[in-house]
Amino acid sequence: MKYSRILLKLSGESLAGEKGYGIDEVRLNDYARQIKEAAQMGVQIAIVIGGGNIFRGLSGSQKGFDRVKGDQMGMLATVINSLALSSALTAIGQKNRVYTGNPFFTTDTASALRGIEIEADAMFKGTRVDGVYTADPEKDPSATKFDTISFDEVYDRGLRVMDLTATTMCKQNNLPIVVFDMDTYGNLKKVLSGDNIGTLVHV
């Protein structure tokens, strides 16, 4: 499939790279270069990046903690990552602009919402895992990878591709999801070129 406009969902945890926390400058710059390469292919790219490398969020059920405040803290972490990525993109001559989000929405849901809003051809979820598996491959060595899988099968198998709200929005609005390993340099260009290196989730 030829992609002309995509929503790229990036993991905040992946941005921590080898450090395991905060922002790894090497990983940040790798992401920026891959994004510029994709833009040079003529692809329009909207990006939503998580903040889990800085703040994982606190459940509203935790005693004495306000859910909205927790979500706002998470959004600040997301904005920090967005500004860092924006700076890295600007440094290599790639034009970009930063926007912000809303409480009660995960970055998965924000990605689905923005992807639908901009009429993206697909959402590309760049993670440290190279696709969707029957189980967590980091915990279960017998897990097998899907090349393609339907949204219905994701539901039936209870797979955690994204949160339920985001997955439902993508299904209802026929926005396919491509899950791939963004941490391996060059993979974004490969998957946009049609190489079979991730998993396509479709209606």
C-alpha positions, 0 to 999 in steps of 0.5 A: 500500500502507498501511504501519503499521510500517516499518524506515527505513534511513538512510545515514550519508554522507547525514547529512553533508549539505553538509559532506561529513563529520561531521554536518550539523545542517540535514540532521539536523533535516530528517530528524528533522522528516520522521520525526516527520511520518511518526509523526504519520501513525500509522506505527510506525518503527524506524530503522537509521542507518549511520556512514559519515560518521564511519568507513567501516570497515577490511577484515579483509584489511588487514595487522595490522587486526582485523576485530572491532575495525574493526566495533566502531569502525563501530558506535561511529560508528553509535551517535554518529549514532543519539544525534544523531538521537535528540537531534534527535527529542527536541528536537521532542517525538518519543519515541524510544529507541536500541539497538546492534548486533553485529560482522560485520553491516553496517547493511544486514544489521542493517536486514534483521534488525530489519525481519524481527524487528519484522514490518515491512511494508517496509524503507525505504532512504533515500539520496541517490539516488531509486531503483534504476537500471540503473547508478550514476546518479552515474557513468552518465548513461544509467542508467535508473530502475526503478519496481519490480524483483524480488529475482531481477532485482537478483541477475541484474543484479548491482545493489547495492541492499544487501549480498548477505546483507541482500538474501537475508534480505529475499527469504527473509522477503518483506520488500519494500524501498523505495529513495528519496531521503531528502535531499529534504525531504518525500519520506518522507511522500510515499512513505508516502502512496503517491507513486511517487517511489522503487523497490519491490524485491519477491519 
